Amino acid sequence: MIEEFSKFPGIGKKSAQRLAMYLFRSKDQDFQKFVDAVVALKRDLHSCQICYNITEKAICSICGSEKRDKSVICVVEEASDILHIERANEFRGVYHVLGGVLMPLKGIYKEELRIQELLERVKTGNVLEVILALNPDTEGDTTSLMLMKELERFPLKVTRLARGIPIGGDLEFSDDATIGRAMAGRITVK
Amino acid sequence: MIVRRLTLHDFRIHHSTEMEFSPKLNFIVGGNGQGKTSLIEAIYFLCTTKNYKGAPDTDLLRFGQPGYTVHGVFEDATENNVHIRFLADENRRIYIKDGKTVHRAADIIGAFPVVLLTPEDHALTQGAPADRRKFIDSVISQYSSVYLDNILEYAKVLKQRTFLLNRIKENPGRSLTAELDAFTEKMILTGSAVIRQRDEFLQEFKSFVEEVYQEIMREEESPSMHYQFLEGAAPESDISALFRQKIYARRDDEIRRGMNLTGPHRDDIDFGINGKSLKSFGSQGQHKTFQVALRFAQFFYLKQRSGKTPVFLLDDVFGELDAHRAGHISRYLRQVGQAIITMTDLSNYAYLREMNESRMFTVSAGTVTPA
């Protein structure tokens, strides 16, 4: 068990031991709840047919919600990114999980990503804006560049997340490269 | 900024070495293989988190020992303690600045500016273009983390794109044009930023080299430098547009050879003396003078950019300069800041001893003694 836990991302040997001991000492009913949840994870969860978010139903709660604006699609790398954006409670549109970014060295090309699926959604003509919310690293940026080109032929707005100084982060505590980039990408206010 | 103290344990040939430096000139005298260069190496290591020789930690460790420690005390308006520790068992090296572990070189940028002049500097003017790129990259990175970020990112793009070009070459059937276009655009974006920053730097740096020639080296000759980028583009051109035009023009060639053929990774700098190419027509003496001038210019440039006076490390270079010039340079260095100078033999430079506030050490088999 300890060995299995230590395969988890971010879990070292000591944490794995703690988790295993916790399970061992837990009450029978708590333990059963955990086991059921683990079994259900693989049995009941799959990708949403529209956006590829993780869901128990055919269509995820975001795509299925009438309150969400279907004309705005936010493109993310992984389903876990949706959780991060949802936490902010700011975005009212829907998502599209790309399933990764271009990485030739790891054998990930355009075909390995859900780009065709995104284009199919856009082709319906109901989409007014696509927001590219990929991580701002080399591969994420490159993938955004490719998506921008693919989306060029559609009459819609394409935006990407702003980058710069974090909220509540003092200039004093931002690293120089971040300040440099925020300066380069500054916006006009007057 | 100055290095006040240096302590080494089981680093290279040094078992246990402690040194107190003068804020002005420090001479370290010893024969070959006695441990002079390791002292320079250690100071540079503390200032940059990097070993300038690119040696693996196991090479730095004194033979048969469990680990090494390098400790330095830097003085500025404040005092900074820097430790580098390596444990062979864990094969792990840690860099600690004032009690806090530093994980990225970028986090200490500008904190401890340093300039190093070594015999290997002949590569600056006589070596390959890659040696000159390495020089400008290391100077700019010492004050600009945005630049450091850009060159690291550019290197990543090159790696992915090289792999992609080779895939296309091997599988002509599969269309990977969209992918190649995307990496090409990313390369243009990042690469153009690198070119612009290099160009700006060299424009300013040029006048520093000219000044060093006149003021310090007292040379009649006049130096020049021309930045060569994108196959000889004019400096005032629209860099991104030109880059795009050139890179798309060579696409077939790139795929055939499986290589990135255009971009700042192929940049060079043409150095000249009195209007003639140094590389083609320079004498050994002219090369040497130019290399020293580049390092002095780096010193003054960093001083101006960072507002701190760098530590000047001169490893075994006096042997190649005549006594007159070495004396002149020493007197000049003394006025501007701290220098740590190694030499094999003092006989020709006995007069250096007389300078105020200078300190002398001798090194023998890893043992340092104040002289």
Boltz contact constraints between the chains, C-beta under 6 A:
constraints:
  - contact:
      token1: [A, 102]
      token2: [B, 179]
      max_distance: 6.0
  - contact:
      token1: [A, 104]
      token2: [B, 160]
      max_distance: 6.0
  - contact:
      token1: [A, 104]
      token2: [B, 163]
      max_distance: 6.0
  - contact:
      token1: [A, 104]
      token2: [B, 164]
      max_distance: 6.0
  - contact:
      token1: [A, 105]
      token2: [B, 160]
      max_distance: 6.0
  - contact:
      token1: [A, 105]
      token2: [B, 163]
      max_distance: 6.0
  - contact:
      token1: [A, 109]
      token2: [B, 179]
      max_distance: 6.0
  - contact:
      token1: [A, 110]
      token2: [B, 178]
      max_distance: 6.0
  - contact:
      token1: [A, 110]
      token2: [B, 179]
      max_distance: 6.0
  - contact:
      token1: [A, 138]
      token2: [B, 153]
      max_distance: 6.0
  - contact:
      token1: [A, 138]
      token2: [B, 156]
      max_distance: 6.0
  - contact:
      token1: [A, 138]
      token2: [B, 157]
      max_distance: 6.0
  - contact:
      token1: [A, 141]
      token2: [B, 186]
      max_distance: 6.0
  - contact:
      token1: [A, 142]
      token2: [B, 182]
      max_distance: 6.0
  - contact:
      token1: [A, 142]
      token2: [B, 183]
      max_distance: 6.0
  - contact:
      token1: [A, 142]
      token2: [B, 186]
      max_distance: 6.0
  - contact:
      token1: [A, 145]
      token2: [B, 182]
      max_distance: 6.0
  - contact:
      token1: [A, 145]
      token2: [B, 185]
      max_distance: 6.0
  - contact:
      token1: [A, 145]
      token2: [B, 186]
      max_distance: 6.0
  - contact:
      token1: [A, 146]
      token2: [B, 178]
      max_distance: 6.0
  - contact:
      token1: [A, 146]
      token2: [B, 182]
      max_distance: 6.0
  - contact:
      token1: [A, 176]
      token2: [B, 145]
      max_distance: 6.0
  - contact:
      token1: [A, 177]
      token2: [B, 145]
      max_distance: 6.0
  - contact:
      token1: [A, 177]
      token2: [B, 146]
      max_distance: 6.0
  - contact:
      token1: [A, 177]
      token2: [B, 149]
      max_distance: 6.0
  - contact:
      token1: [A, 180]
      token2: [B, 146]
      max_distance: 6.0
